[in-house]
Amino acid sequence: MKIVEKYKCDVCGTEYKDRKDATECENGHKKAKKIIKQVHQPHNLNMSGYPLKIEVEMSDGTKLMYKRG
Ligand SMILES: [Zn+2]
């Protein structure tokens, strides 16, 4: 019987045999830093009140628009 050692990315949870792969995975993730803009709909179209889209500034300065599914 062998003990199997694995490394897990703290961001996405993927497991790797190689520590280097897990480190590359963790370092490759870009995280949301702040919400720049929120796009809302009128209450008669969206009773939930949650925004339809949000524009987010990422940790590397890139700005991306995300839409609710
Ligand atoms: Zn990852």
N, CA, C, O and the ligand as a Tripos MOL2 file, in Angstrom:
@<TRIPOS>MOLECULE
protein
  277   275    70     0     0
PROTEIN
NO_CHARGES

@<TRIPOS>ATOM
      1 N           0.8480   -1.1920    0.0000 N.3       1 MET1
      2 CA          0.0000    0.0000    0.0000 C.3       1 MET1
      3 C           0.8820    1.2400    0.0000 C.2       1 MET1
      4 O           1.9230    1.2920    0.6540 O.2       1 MET1
      5 N           0.4320    2.2300   -0.7520 N.am      2 LYS2
      6 CA          1.2050    3.4680   -0.8420 C.3       2 LYS2
      7 C           0.3830    4.6420   -0.3370 C.2       2 LYS2
      8 O          -0.8410    4.6670   -0.4700 O.2       2 LYS2
      9 N           1.0550    5.5880    0.2280 N.am      3 ILE3
     10 CA          0.4120    6.8500    0.5910 C.3       3 ILE3
     11 C           0.4990    7.7480   -0.6360 C.2       3 ILE3
     12 O           1.5760    7.9430   -1.2000 O.2       3 ILE3
     13 N          -0.6390    8.2880   -1.0420 N.am      4 VAL4
     14 CA         -0.6690    9.1640   -2.2160 C.3       4 VAL4
     15 C          -0.7640   10.6070   -1.7450 C.2       4 VAL4
     16 O          -1.6830   10.9780   -1.0150 O.2       4 VAL4
     17 N           0.1940   11.4100   -2.1730 N.am      5 GLU5
     18 CA          0.2160   12.8140   -1.7800 C.3       5 GLU5
     19 C          -0.3340   13.6550   -2.9320 C.2       5 GLU5
     20 O           0.0720   13.4910   -4.0820 O.2       5 GLU5
     21 N          -1.2560   14.5500   -2.6100 N.am      6 LYS6
     22 CA         -1.8280   15.4200   -3.6430 C.3       6 LYS6
     23 C          -1.7690   16.8660   -3.1720 C.2       6 LYS6
     24 O          -1.6440   17.1530   -1.9810 O.2       6 LYS6
     25 N          -1.8630   17.7570   -4.1380 N.am      7 TYR7
     26 CA         -1.8770   19.1940   -3.8580 C.3       7 TYR7
     27 C          -3.1640   19.7580   -4.4310 C.2       7 TYR7
     28 O          -3.5610   19.4230   -5.5470 O.2       7 TYR7
     29 N          -3.8050   20.6070   -3.6650 N.am      8 LYS8
     30 CA         -5.1060   21.1400   -4.0580 C.3       8 LYS8
     31 C          -5.0410   22.6570   -4.1930 C.2       8 LYS8
     32 O          -4.5650   23.3520   -3.2950 O.2       8 LYS8
     33 N          -5.5230   23.1590   -5.3220 N.am      9 CYS9
     34 CA         -5.6100   24.6000   -5.5340 C.3       9 CYS9
     35 C          -6.6000   25.1980   -4.5280 C.2       9 CYS9
     36 O          -7.7380   24.7410   -4.4300 O.2       9 CYS9
     37 N          -6.1700   26.2060   -3.7930 N.am     10 ASP10
     38 CA         -7.0460   26.8350   -2.7980 C.3      10 ASP10
     39 C          -8.1680   27.6420   -3.4290 C.2      10 ASP10
     40 O          -9.1470   27.9720   -2.7600 O.2      10 ASP10
     41 N          -8.0340   27.9630   -4.7140 N.am     11 VAL11
     42 CA         -9.0390   28.8020   -5.3650 C.3      11 VAL11
     43 C         -10.1490   27.9580   -6.0070 C.2      11 VAL11
     44 O         -11.3280   28.1760   -5.7260 O.2      11 VAL11
     45 N          -9.7830   26.9960   -6.8660 N.am     12 CYS12
     46 CA        -10.8030   26.2400   -7.5990 C.3      12 CYS12
     47 C         -10.9950   24.8160   -7.0770 C.2      12 CYS12
     48 O         -11.9450   24.1360   -7.4660 O.2      12 CYS12
     49 N         -10.0980   24.3620   -6.2010 N.am     13 GLY13
     50 CA        -10.2620   23.0480   -5.5920 C.3      13 GLY13
     51 C          -9.7450   21.8730   -6.4090 C.2      13 GLY13
     52 O          -9.8800   20.7260   -5.9820 O.2      13 GLY13
     53 N          -9.1580   22.1290   -7.5740 N.am     14 THR14
     54 CA         -8.6240   21.0490   -8.3930 C.3      14 THR14
     55 C          -7.4040   20.4300   -7.7080 C.2      14 THR14
     56 O          -6.5560   21.1330   -7.1590 O.2      14 THR14
     57 N          -7.3390   19.0940   -7.7550 N.am     15 GLU15
     58 CA         -6.2250   18.3820   -7.1260 C.3      15 GLU15
     59 C          -5.1870   17.9880   -8.1650 C.2      15 GLU15
     60 O          -5.5280   17.6030   -9.2840 O.2      15 GLU15
     61 N          -3.9060   18.0880   -7.7830 N.am     16 TYR16
     62 CA         -2.7820   17.7630   -8.6770 C.3      16 TYR16
     63 C          -1.8020   16.8420   -7.9570 C.2      16 TYR16
     64 O          -1.6620   16.8840   -6.7350 O.2      16 TYR16
     65 N          -1.1360   16.0180   -8.7420 N.am     17 LYS17
     66 CA         -0.0690   15.1850   -8.1840 C.3      17 LYS17
     67 C           1.1800   16.0210   -7.9360 C.2      17 LYS17
     68 O           1.9360   15.7820   -6.9940 O.2      17 LYS17
     69 N           1.3740   17.0090   -8.8090 N.am     18 ASP18
     70 CA          2.5750   17.8300   -8.7730 C.3      18 ASP18
     71 C           2.3000   19.1760   -8.0870 C.2      18 ASP18
     72 O           1.3700   19.8910   -8.4620 O.2      18 ASP18
     73 N           3.0970   19.5070   -7.1010 N.am     19 ARG19
     74 CA          2.9450   20.7770   -6.3760 C.3      19 ARG19
     75 C           3.0400   21.9750   -7.3190 C.2      19 ARG19
     76 O           2.3190   22.9600   -7.1630 O.2      19 ARG19
     77 N           3.9460   21.8750   -8.3090 N.am     20 LYS20
     78 CA          4.1530   22.9720   -9.2470 C.3      20 LYS20
     79 C           2.8630   23.2730  -10.0290 C.2      20 LYS20
     80 O           2.5210   24.4360  -10.2380 O.2      20 LYS20
     81 N           2.1590   22.2320  -10.4530 N.am     21 ASP21
     82 CA          0.8980   22.4210  -11.1870 C.3      21 ASP21
     83 C          -0.1470   23.1270  -10.3150 C.2      21 ASP21
     84 O          -0.8690   24.0020  -10.7930 O.2      21 ASP21
     85 N          -0.2210   22.7450   -9.0440 N.am     22 ALA22
     86 CA         -1.1900   23.3850   -8.1370 C.3      22 ALA22
     87 C          -0.8350   24.8450   -7.9090 C.2      22 ALA22
     88 O          -1.7160   25.7030   -7.8410 O.2      22 ALA22
     89 N           0.4610   25.1260   -7.7920 N.am     23 THR23
     90 CA          0.9150   26.5110   -7.6050 C.3      23 THR23
     91 C           0.5960   27.3430   -8.8380 C.2      23 THR23
     92 O           0.1300   28.4770   -8.7210 O.2      23 THR23
     93 N           0.8450   26.7850  -10.0210 N.am     24 GLU24
     94 CA          0.5280   27.5010  -11.2680 C.3      24 GLU24
     95 C          -0.9670   27.7630  -11.3690 C.2      24 GLU24
     96 O          -1.3850   28.8370  -11.8020 O.2      24 GLU24
     97 N          -1.7760   26.7800  -10.9690 N.am     25 CYS25
     98 CA         -3.2350   26.9370  -11.0010 C.3      25 CYS25
     99 C          -3.6450   28.0900  -10.0820 C.2      25 CYS25
    100 O          -4.3970   28.9750  -10.4910 O.2      25 CYS25
    101 N          -3.1500   28.0790   -8.8410 N.am     26 GLU26
    102 CA         -3.5000   29.1400   -7.8860 C.3      26 GLU26
    103 C          -3.0630   30.5140   -8.3810 C.2      26 GLU26
    104 O          -3.8170   31.4810   -8.2780 O.2      26 GLU26
    105 N          -1.8680   30.5990   -8.9080 N.am     27 ASN27
    106 CA         -1.3510   31.8910   -9.3570 C.3      27 ASN27
    107 C          -2.0310   32.3850  -10.6360 C.2      27 ASN27
    108 O          -2.0060   33.5810  -10.9270 O.2      27 ASN27
    109 N          -2.6300   31.4840  -11.3920 N.am     28 GLY28
    110 CA         -3.2690   31.8590  -12.6510 C.3      28 GLY28
    111 C          -4.6680   32.4310  -12.4960 C.2      28 GLY28
    112 O          -5.1820   33.0610  -13.4200 O.2      28 GLY28
    113 N          -5.2910   32.2220  -11.3420 N.am     29 HIS29
    114 CA         -6.6510   32.7220  -11.1350 C.3      29 HIS29
    115 C          -6.6370   34.2210  -10.9020 C.2      29 HIS29
    116 O          -5.8780   34.7310  -10.0770 O.2      29 HIS29
    117 N          -7.4800   34.9130  -11.6350 N.am     30 LYS30
    118 CA         -7.6430   36.3490  -11.4210 C.3      30 LYS30
    119 C          -8.9200   36.5560  -10.6200 C.2      30 LYS30
    120 O          -9.9570   35.9660  -10.9240 O.2      30 LYS30
    121 N          -8.8400   37.3830   -9.6150 N.am     31 LYS31
    122 CA         -9.9850   37.5510   -8.7110 C.3      31 LYS31
    123 C         -10.6200   38.9210   -8.8730 C.2      31 LYS31
    124 O          -9.9700   39.8920   -9.2600 O.2      31 LYS31
    125 N         -11.9010   38.9710   -8.5660 N.am     32 ALA32
    126 CA        -12.6360   40.2250   -8.6370 C.3      32 ALA32
    127 C         -12.1720   41.1460   -7.5180 C.2      32 ALA32
    128 O         -12.1040   40.7380   -6.3580 O.2      32 ALA32
    129 N         -11.8510   42.3950   -7.8680 N.am     33 LYS33
    130 CA        -11.3730   43.3530   -6.8830 C.3      33 LYS33
    131 C         -12.4960   44.2760   -6.4290 C.2      33 LYS33
    132 O         -12.6840   44.5070   -5.2350 O.2      33 LYS33
    133 N         -13.2560   44.8110   -7.4240 N.am     34 LYS34
    134 CA        -14.3750   45.6710   -7.0260 C.3      34 LYS34
    135 C         -15.4390   45.7410   -8.1300 C.2      34 LYS34
    136 O         -15.1510   45.5350   -9.3090 O.2      34 LYS34
    137 N         -16.6480   46.0300   -7.7210 N.am     35 ILE35
    138 CA        -17.7430   46.2130   -8.6640 C.3      35 ILE35
    139 C         -17.7130   47.6540   -9.1440 C.2      35 ILE35
    140 O         -17.7310   48.5870   -8.3420 O.2      35 ILE35
    141 N         -17.6670   47.8300  -10.4750 N.am     36 ILE36
    142 CA        -17.6020   49.1630  -11.0570 C.3      36 ILE36
    143 C         -19.0070   49.6850  -11.3690 C.2      36 ILE36
    144 O         -19.3100   50.8590  -11.1580 O.2      36 ILE36
    145 N         -19.8570   48.7820  -11.8760 N.am     37 LYS37
    146 CA        -21.1810   49.2110  -12.3370 C.3      37 LYS37
    147 C         -22.1780   48.0690  -12.1320 C.2      37 LYS37
    148 O         -21.8290   46.8990  -12.2890 O.2      37 LYS37
    149 N         -23.4160   48.4130  -11.7820 N.am     38 GLN38
    150 CA        -24.4830   47.4240  -11.6610 C.3      38 GLN38
    151 C         -25.6340   47.8530  -12.5590 C.2      38 GLN38
    152 O         -26.1090   48.9850  -12.4720 O.2      38 GLN38
    153 N         -26.0810   46.9430  -13.4260 N.am     39 VAL39
    154 CA        -27.1790   47.2430  -14.3400 C.3      39 VAL39
    155 C         -28.4510   46.5900  -13.7980 C.2      39 VAL39
    156 O         -28.5320   45.3690  -13.6620 O.2      39 VAL39
    157 N         -29.4380   47.4300  -13.4930 N.am     40 HIS40
    158 CA        -30.7070   46.9440  -12.9640 C.3      40 HIS40
    159 C         -31.8130   47.1040  -13.9950 C.2      40 HIS40
    160 O         -31.7090   47.9060  -14.9230 O.2      40 HIS40
    161 N         -32.8710   46.3280  -13.8140 N.am     41 GLN41
    162 CA        -34.0640   46.4350  -14.6600 C.3      41 GLN41
    163 C         -35.1900   47.0400  -13.8130 C.2      41 GLN41
    164 O         -35.1270   47.0260  -12.5840 O.2      41 GLN41
    165 N         -36.2220   47.5700  -14.4830 N.am     42 PRO42
    166 CA        -37.3890   48.0690  -13.7470 C.3      42 PRO42
    167 C         -38.0160   46.9460  -12.9160 C.2      42 PRO42
    168 O         -37.9370   45.7740  -13.2870 O.2      42 PRO42
    169 N         -38.6340   47.3070  -11.8030 N.am     43 HIS43
    170 CA        -39.1600   46.2900  -10.8800 C.3      43 HIS43
    171 C         -40.2300   45.3980  -11.5080 C.2      43 HIS43
    172 O         -40.4110   44.2560  -11.0860 O.2      43 HIS43
    173 N         -40.9530   45.9240  -12.5350 N.am     44 ASN44
    174 CA        -41.9850   45.0750  -13.1620 C.3      44 ASN44
    175 C         -41.3700   44.0070  -14.0840 C.2      44 ASN44
    176 O         -42.0520   43.0530  -14.4590 O.2      44 ASN44
    177 N         -40.0920   44.1600  -14.4510 N.am     45 LEU45
    178 CA        -39.3880   43.1440  -15.2430 C.3      45 LEU45
    179 C         -38.5530   42.2150  -14.3740 C.2      45 LEU45
    180 O         -38.2900   41.0730  -14.7490 O.2      45 LEU45
    181 N         -38.1410   42.7050  -13.2210 N.am     46 ASN46
    182 CA        -37.2440   41.9360  -12.3600 C.3      46 ASN46
    183 C         -37.6640   42.1410  -10.9140 C.2      46 ASN46
    184 O         -37.1710   43.0380  -10.2290 O.2      46 ASN46
    185 N         -38.5890   41.2890  -10.4580 N.am     47 MET47
    186 CA        -39.1270   41.4320   -9.1070 C.3      47 MET47
    187 C         -38.1050   41.0680   -8.0290 C.2      47 MET47
    188 O         -38.2720   41.4300   -6.8650 O.2      47 MET47
    189 N         -37.0480   40.3540   -8.4180 N.am     48 SER48
    190 CA        -36.0550   39.9300   -7.4140 C.3      48 SER48
    191 C         -35.2620   41.1140   -6.8770 C.2      48 SER48
    192 O         -34.8000   41.0960   -5.7360 O.2      48 SER48
    193 N         -35.1070   42.1490   -7.7120 N.am     49 GLY49
    194 CA        -34.3370   43.3120   -7.2910 C.3      49 GLY49
    195 C         -32.8360   43.1810   -7.5110 C.2      49 GLY49
    196 O         -32.0990   44.1530   -7.3470 O.2      49 GLY49
    197 N         -32.3750   41.9850   -7.8810 N.am     50 TYR50
    198 CA        -30.9370   41.7890   -8.1010 C.3      50 TYR50
    199 C         -30.5260   42.3640   -9.4490 C.2      50 TYR50
    200 O         -31.3250   42.3830  -10.3860 O.2      50 TYR50
    201 N         -29.2600   42.8420   -9.5560 N.am     51 PRO51
    202 CA        -28.8200   43.3950  -10.8410 C.3      51 PRO51
    203 C         -28.7740   42.3290  -11.9270 C.2      51 PRO51
    204 O         -28.4830   41.1630  -11.6640 O.2      51 PRO51
    205 N         -29.0710   42.7600  -13.1710 N.am     52 LEU52
    206 CA        -29.0100   41.8660  -14.3270 C.3      52 LEU52
    207 C         -27.5540   41.6290  -14.7180 C.2      52 LEU52
    208 O         -27.1600   40.5110  -15.0500 O.2      52 LEU52
    209 N         -26.7580   42.7060  -14.6730 N.am     53 LYS53
    210 CA        -25.3440   42.6170  -15.0360 C.3      53 LYS53
    211 C         -24.5210   43.4060  -14.0380 C.2      53 LYS53
    212 O         -24.9880   44.3880  -13.4590 O.2      53 LYS53
    213 N         -23.2870   42.9610  -13.8450 N.am     54 ILE54
    214 CA        -22.3420   43.7480  -13.0590 C.3      54 ILE54
    215 C         -21.0250   43.8400  -13.8150 C.2      54 ILE54
    216 O         -20.5710   42.8710  -14.4230 O.2      54 ILE54
    217 N         -20.4230   45.0150  -13.7670 N.am     55 GLU55
    218 CA        -19.0870   45.1850  -14.3310 C.3      55 GLU55
    219 C         -18.1040   45.1500  -13.1640 C.2      55 GLU55
    220 O         -18.2790   45.8360  -12.1570 O.2      55 GLU55
    221 N         -17.0700   44.3350  -13.3290 N.am     56 VAL56
    222 CA        -16.1340   44.0740  -12.2450 C.3      56 VAL56
    223 C         -14.7130   44.3940  -12.6840 C.2      56 VAL56
    224 O         -14.3140   44.0820  -13.8060 O.2      56 VAL56
    225 N         -13.9520   45.0190  -11.7880 N.am     57 GLU57
    226 CA        -12.5200   45.1910  -12.0300 C.3      57 GLU57
    227 C         -11.7960   44.0180  -11.3880 C.2      57 GLU57
    228 O         -11.9810   43.7260  -10.2070 O.2      57 GLU57
    229 N         -10.9590   43.3440  -12.1970 N.am     58 MET58
    230 CA        -10.2450   42.1670  -11.7230 C.3      58 MET58
    231 C          -8.9060   42.5710  -11.0900 C.2      58 MET58
    232 O          -8.4790   43.7220  -11.1860 O.2      58 MET58
    233 N          -8.2640   41.6050  -10.4490 N.am     59 SER59
    234 CA         -7.0010   41.8710   -9.7380 C.3      59 SER59
    235 C          -5.8960   42.3700  -10.6600 C.2      59 SER59
    236 O          -4.9550   43.0110  -10.1920 O.2      59 SER59
    237 N          -5.9860   42.0880  -11.9710 N.am     60 ASP60
    238 CA         -4.9600   42.5660  -12.9070 C.3      60 ASP60
    239 C          -5.3710   43.8620  -13.6000 C.2      60 ASP60
    240 O          -4.6770   44.3240  -14.5060 O.2      60 ASP60
    241 N          -6.4990   44.4580  -13.1810 N.am     61 GLY61
    242 CA         -6.9480   45.7300  -13.7410 C.3      61 GLY61
    243 C          -7.9330   45.5950  -14.8960 C.2      61 GLY61
    244 O          -8.5340   46.5870  -15.3090 O.2      61 GLY61
    245 N          -8.1120   44.3750  -15.4290 N.am     62 THR62
    246 CA         -9.0720   44.1490  -16.5080 C.3      62 THR62
    247 C         -10.4990   44.3610  -16.0030 C.2      62 THR62
    248 O         -10.8420   43.9780  -14.8850 O.2      62 THR62
    249 N         -11.3310   44.9870  -16.8620 N.am     63 LYS63
    250 CA        -12.7280   45.1970  -16.5170 C.3      63 LYS63
    251 C         -13.5930   44.2540  -17.3380 C.2      63 LYS63
    252 O         -13.4890   44.2260  -18.5640 O.2      63 LYS63
    253 N         -14.4520   43.4770  -16.6690 N.am     64 LEU64
    254 CA        -15.3000   42.4960  -17.3330 C.3      64 LEU64
    255 C         -16.7460   42.6770  -16.9020 C.2      64 LEU64
    256 O         -17.0260   43.0610  -15.7660 O.2      64 LEU64
    257 N         -17.6820   42.3900  -17.8440 N.am     65 MET65
    258 CA        -19.1110   42.4600  -17.5510 C.3      65 MET65
    259 C         -19.6340   41.0320  -17.3500 C.2      65 MET65
    260 O         -19.4190   40.1610  -18.1930 O.2      65 MET65
    261 N         -20.3120   40.8040  -16.2400 N.am     66 TYR66
    262 CA        -20.9310   39.4950  -15.9670 C.3      66 TYR66
    263 C         -22.4360   39.6600  -15.9630 C.2      66 TYR66
    264 O         -22.9750   40.6290  -15.4290 O.2      66 TYR66
    265 N         -23.1130   38.6740  -16.5830 N.am     67 LYS67
    266 CA        -24.5690   38.6980  -16.6630 C.3      67 LYS67
    267 C         -25.1440   37.5260  -15.8700 C.2      67 LYS67
    268 O         -24.6260   36.4100  -15.9190 O.2      67 LYS67
    269 N         -26.2270   37.8010  -15.1380 N.am     68 ARG68
    270 CA        -26.8910   36.7680  -14.3590 C.3      68 ARG68
    271 C         -27.4330   35.6790  -15.2720 C.2      68 ARG68
    272 O         -27.9750   35.9780  -16.3360 O.2      68 ARG68
    273 N         -27.2960   34.4460  -14.8800 N.am     69 GLY69
    274 CA        -27.7600   33.3140  -15.6950 C.3      69 GLY69
    275 C         -29.2220   33.0320  -15.5370 C.2      69 GLY69
    276 O         -29.7430   32.1090  -16.1620 O.2      69 GLY69
    277 ZN         -7.1850   26.5270   -9.4630 Zn       70 ZN70
@<TRIPOS>BOND
     1     1     2 1
     2     2     3 1
     3     3     4 2
     4     3     5 am
     5     5     6 1
     6     6     7 1
     7     7     8 2
     8     7     9 am
     9     9    10 1
    10    10    11 1
    11    11    12 2
    12    11    13 am
    13    13    14 1
    14    14    15 1
    15    15    16 2
    16    15    17 am
    17    17    18 1
    18    18    19 1
    19    19    20 2
    20    19    21 am
    21    21    22 1
    22    22    23 1
    23    23    24 2
    24    23    25 am
    25    25    26 1
    26    26    27 1
    27    27    28 2
    28    27    29 am
    29    29    30 1
    30    30    31 1
    31    31    32 2
    32    31    33 am
    33    33    34 1
    34    34    35 1
    35    35    36 2
    36    35    37 am
    37    37    38 1
    38    38    39 1
    39    39    40 2
    40    39    41 am
    41    41    42 1
    42    42    43 1
    43    43    44 2
    44    43    45 am
    45    45    46 1
    46    46    47 1
    47    47    48 2
    48    47    49 am
    49    49    50 1
    50    50    51 1
    51    51    52 2
    52    51    53 am
    53    53    54 1
    54    54    55 1
    55    55    56 2
    56    55    57 am
    57    57    58 1
    58    58    59 1
    59    59    60 2
    60    59    61 am
    61    61    62 1
    62    62    63 1
    63    63    64 2
    64    63    65 am
    65    65    66 1
    66    66    67 1
    67    67    68 2
    68    67    69 am
    69    69    70 1
    70    70    71 1
    71    71    72 2
    72    71    73 am
    73    73    74 1
    74    74    75 1
    75    75    76 2
    76    75    77 am
    77    77    78 1
    78    78    79 1
    79    79    80 2
    80    79    81 am
    81    81    82 1
    82    82    83 1
    83    83    84 2
    84    83    85 am
    85    85    86 1
    86    86    87 1
    87    87    88 2
    88    87    89 am
    89    89    90 1
    90    90    91 1
    91    91    92 2
    92    91    93 am
    93    93    94 1
    94    94    95 1
    95    95    96 2
    96    95    97 am
    97    97    98 1
    98    98    99 1
    99    99   100 2
   100    99   101 am
   101   101   102 1
   102   102   103 1
   103   103   104 2
   104   103   105 am
   105   105   106 1
   106   106   107 1
   107   107   108 2
   108   107   109 am
   109   109   110 1
   110   110   111 1
   111   111   112 2
   112   111   113 am
   113   113   114 1
   114   114   115 1
   115   115   116 2
   116   115   117 am
   117   117   118 1
   118   118   119 1
   119   119   120 2
   120   119   121 am
   121   121   122 1
   122   122   123 1
   123   123   124 2
   124   123   125 am
   125   125   126 1
   126   126   127 1
   127   127   128 2
   128   127   129 am
   129   129   130 1
   130   130   131 1
   131   131   132 2
   132   131   133 am
   133   133   134 1
   134   134   135 1
   135   135   136 2
   136   135   137 am
   137   137   138 1
   138   138   139 1
   139   139   140 2
   140   139   141 am
   141   141   142 1
   142   142   143 1
   143   143   144 2
   144   143   145 am
   145   145   146 1
   146   146   147 1
   147   147   148 2
   148   147   149 am
   149   149   150 1
   150   150   151 1
   151   151   152 2
   152   151   153 am
   153   153   154 1
   154   154   155 1
   155   155   156 2
   156   155   157 am
   157   157   158 1
   158   158   159 1
   159   159   160 2
   160   159   161 am
   161   161   162 1
   162   162   163 1
   163   163   164 2
   164   163   165 am
   165   165   166 1
   166   166   167 1
   167   167   168 2
   168   167   169 am
   169   169   170 1
   170   170   171 1
   171   171   172 2
   172   171   173 am
   173   173   174 1
   174   174   175 1
   175   175   176 2
   176   175   177 am
   177   177   178 1
   178   178   179 1
   179   179   180 2
   180   179   181 am
   181   181   182 1
   182   182   183 1
   183   183   184 2
   184   183   185 am
   185   185   186 1
   186   186   187 1
   187   187   188 2
   188   187   189 am
   189   189   190 1
   190   190   191 1
   191   191   192 2
   192   191   193 am
   193   193   194 1
   194   194   195 1
   195   195   196 2
   196   195   197 am
   197   197   198 1
   198   198   199 1
   199   199   200 2
   200   199   201 am
   201   201   202 1
   202   202   203 1
   203   203   204 2
   204   203   205 am
   205   205   206 1
   206   206   207 1
   207   207   208 2
   208   207   209 am
   209   209   210 1
   210   210   211 1
   211   211   212 2
   212   211   213 am
   213   213   214 1
   214   214   215 1
   215   215   216 2
   216   215   217 am
   217   217   218 1
   218   218   219 1
   219   219   220 2
   220   219   221 am
   221   221   222 1
   222   222   223 1
   223   223   224 2
   224   223   225 am
   225   225   226 1
   226   226   227 1
   227   227   228 2
   228   227   229 am
   229   229   230 1
   230   230   231 1
   231   231   232 2
   232   231   233 am
   233   233   234 1
   234   234   235 1
   235   235   236 2
   236   235   237 am
   237   237   238 1
   238   238   239 1
   239   239   240 2
   240   239   241 am
   241   241   242 1
   242   242   243 1
   243   243   244 2
   244   243   245 am
   245   245   246 1
   246   246   247 1
   247   247   248 2
   248   247   249 am
   249   249   250 1
   250   250   251 1
   251   251   252 2
   252   251   253 am
   253   253   254 1
   254   254   255 1
   255   255   256 2
   256   255   257 am
   257   257   258 1
   258   258   259 1
   259   259   260 2
   260   259   261 am
   261   261   262 1
   262   262   263 1
   263   263   264 2
   264   263   265 am
   265   265   266 1
   266   266   267 1
   267   267   268 2
   268   267   269 am
   269   269   270 1
   270   270   271 1
   271   271   272 2
   272   271   273 am
   273   273   274 1
   274   274   275 1
   275   275   276 2
@<TRIPOS>SUBSTRUCTURE
     1 MET1         2 RESIDUE 1 A MET
     2 LYS2         6 RESIDUE 1 A LYS
     3 ILE3        10 RESIDUE 1 A ILE
     4 VAL4        14 RESIDUE 1 A VAL
     5 GLU5        18 RESIDUE 1 A GLU
     6 LYS6        22 RESIDUE 1 A LYS
     7 TYR7        26 RESIDUE 1 A TYR
     8 LYS8        30 RESIDUE 1 A LYS
     9 CYS9        34 RESIDUE 1 A CYS
    10 ASP10       38 RESIDUE 1 A ASP
    11 VAL11       42 RESIDUE 1 A VAL
    12 CYS12       46 RESIDUE 1 A CYS
    13 GLY13       50 RESIDUE 1 A GLY
    14 THR14       54 RESIDUE 1 A THR
    15 GLU15       58 RESIDUE 1 A GLU
    16 TYR16       62 RESIDUE 1 A TYR
    17 LYS17       66 RESIDUE 1 A LYS
    18 ASP18       70 RESIDUE 1 A ASP
    19 ARG19       74 RESIDUE 1 A ARG
    20 LYS20       78 RESIDUE 1 A LYS
    21 ASP21       82 RESIDUE 1 A ASP
    22 ALA22       86 RESIDUE 1 A ALA
    23 THR23       90 RESIDUE 1 A THR
    24 GLU24       94 RESIDUE 1 A GLU
    25 CYS25       98 RESIDUE 1 A CYS
    26 GLU26      102 RESIDUE 1 A GLU
    27 ASN27      106 RESIDUE 1 A ASN
    28 GLY28      110 RESIDUE 1 A GLY
    29 HIS29      114 RESIDUE 1 A HIS
    30 LYS30      118 RESIDUE 1 A LYS
    31 LYS31      122 RESIDUE 1 A LYS
    32 ALA32      126 RESIDUE 1 A ALA
    33 LYS33      130 RESIDUE 1 A LYS
    34 LYS34      134 RESIDUE 1 A LYS
    35 ILE35      138 RESIDUE 1 A ILE
    36 ILE36      142 RESIDUE 1 A ILE
    37 LYS37      146 RESIDUE 1 A LYS
    38 GLN38      150 RESIDUE 1 A GLN
    39 VAL39      154 RESIDUE 1 A VAL
    40 HIS40      158 RESIDUE 1 A HIS
    41 GLN41      162 RESIDUE 1 A GLN
    42 PRO42      166 RESIDUE 1 A PRO
    43 HIS43      170 RESIDUE 1 A HIS
    44 ASN44      174 RESIDUE 1 A ASN
    45 LEU45      178 RESIDUE 1 A LEU
    46 ASN46      182 RESIDUE 1 A ASN
    47 MET47      186 RESIDUE 1 A MET
    48 SER48      190 RESIDUE 1 A SER
    49 GLY49      194 RESIDUE 1 A GLY
    50 TYR50      198 RESIDUE 1 A TYR
    51 PRO51      202 RESIDUE 1 A PRO
    52 LEU52      206 RESIDUE 1 A LEU
    53 LYS53      210 RESIDUE 1 A LYS
    54 ILE54      214 RESIDUE 1 A ILE
    55 GLU55      218 RESIDUE 1 A GLU
    56 VAL56      222 RESIDUE 1 A VAL
    57 GLU57      226 RESIDUE 1 A GLU
    58 MET58      230 RESIDUE 1 A MET
    59 SER59      234 RESIDUE 1 A SER
    60 ASP60      238 RESIDUE 1 A ASP
    61 GLY61      242 RESIDUE 1 A GLY
    62 THR62      246 RESIDUE 1 A THR
    63 LYS63      250 RESIDUE 1 A LYS
    64 LEU64      254 RESIDUE 1 A LEU
    65 MET65      258 RESIDUE 1 A MET
    66 TYR66      262 RESIDUE 1 A TYR
    67 LYS67      266 RESIDUE 1 A LYS
    68 ARG68      270 RESIDUE 1 A ARG
    69 GLY69      274 RESIDUE 1 A GLY
    70 ZN70       277 GROUP 0 **** ****
